[in-house]
Amino acid sequence: MTERPGQYVRDHYGVPAFIGRPVIFTGTIGSLPRLARITGFDGAHLIVKFDDERGHRGKRTRLHPTWELRYPFDHDGLPLEDDPS
């Protein structure tokens, strides 16, 4: 059976990491939190694209799934849906 993308990250770190899901990066000292979307996985890391870097085509950032990241909730206080696949 083939493992779904990010399954290792979800199982090992206990985070709801799915492609397309928003995350909030809070790791830059002295700056506001930044919204990003998960675009993929690189081993035990997330590949994200920051919403404020839309003009930089193809730029992706590799982040650890638990370091200075938050996984926001939907408007009803429940975690956002898992990926549909």
Sequence and secondary structure as in RCSB ss.txt:
>XXXX:A:sequence
MTERPGQYVRDHYGVPAFIGRPVIFTGTIGSLPRLARITGFDGAHLIVKFDDERGHRGKRTRLHPTWELRYPFDH
DGLPLEDDPS
>XXXX:A:secstr
    TTHHHHHHH     TT EEEE  STTS  EEEEEEEEETTEEEEEEGGGTTSTT  EEE TTSSEE  B T
TSSB      
